[in-house]
């Protein structure tokens, strides 16, 4: 083939890749915009129905779902998502899917054990008023874990439209079903979580329907069973995340429980509303970036032993991380001028006195998003054990800072400790990535 012919062929391939990335990015952007809008409307609706104390109870109850996600389902979901591209490349999707089902079965069993322990603890300590909320949150945790795993497979398979559909569907179903259940059972944090459960159940059913269609098509193309022990490989990838998950959970849960211990449940409710307005949209934007880029970067690295491809991919990760830091700084400045207006639109007037903290919360969230994205290099190398020390020691340190700052300076102290924690997390992540790259050089 002539040089001109080769050049035309490469241009055609580049154009096709650009068109595919544009289409995928468009679906992810659409899904995240719908999700963010749904999350903001949800805050407005719930803060109209629930006073700060009831909203604080909801926030504290949902820390149980956070515990299950961090310690059990989060690591499993990450492992399932990571090995899809490797299994597809080796033509063994059937073995991979069997292993994924087995791991999720173990995860659900572990959640059952946690549920029994929590229920027994509440009865033993005579805290029976929390039983209904805890039971609803645990069911919600199981369904959320299943949804995350199913979305992880679809996202790894680059079925962006399906992921976007379910992301937006869940956000808006929560609003309607939570309000419907509150009108039926009365306004309470338990009623809200039951609405969340119904939403998650409908989304899970839809996820399973679309996943079955995907697998029917892919199994025809990837039907060469291999001898890979996918369960072991996914477990080795996931267990460090699960081991550090308790401390990751402590990082976030300590914020709400510090206010419960040293302030009031009303303050917890106000803090939860603040984070939903200022923190969650930034985290969702980061999730959008991760959803788009991580499967592409994992596929680009392929075999984690290929150091040349790993280092090349890290350069891309670093450039995006720098752009993320600049965007975070600009967003924080913009929010400084708009925080009062944003709160008037999206939060009930009972919560408006804490809007001044919004820029610092946005800055904290942005630094954490950049930190997690920067760690993609380590995940692509399958060296997640490198995160363990940061997850255990770093997150324990940050949790203690949260408790100390809140006990000394209340709400303002907690917001300051959030920013300190984000800086510690990012700094430690940079050290971890440099260590992983040194091993590859």
Buried (B, 14 or more C-beta within 10 A) or exposed (E): EEEEEEEEEEEEEEEEEEEEBEEBBEBBBBBBBBBBBBBBBBBBBBBBBBBBBBBBBBBBBBBBBBBBBBBBBBBBBBBBBBBBBBBBEBBBBBBBBBBBEBBBEBBBEBBEEBBEEBBEEBEEEEEEEBBBBBBBBBBBBBBBBBBBBBBBBBBBBBBBBBBBBBBBBBBBBBBEBBBBBBEEEEBBBBBBBBBBBBBBBBBBEBBEEBBEEBBEEBEEEBEEEEEBEBBEBBBBBBBBBBBBBBBBBBBBBBBBBBBBEBBEBBBBBBBBBBBBBBBBBBBBBBBBBBBBBBBBBBBBBBEBEBBEBBBEBBEBBBEBBEEBBEBBEEBBEEBBEEBEEBBEEBBBEBBBEBBBBBBBBBBBBBBBBBBBBBBBBBBBBBBBBBBBEBBBEBBBBBBEBBBBBBBEBBBBBBBBBBBBBBBBBBEBBBEBBEEBBEEBE
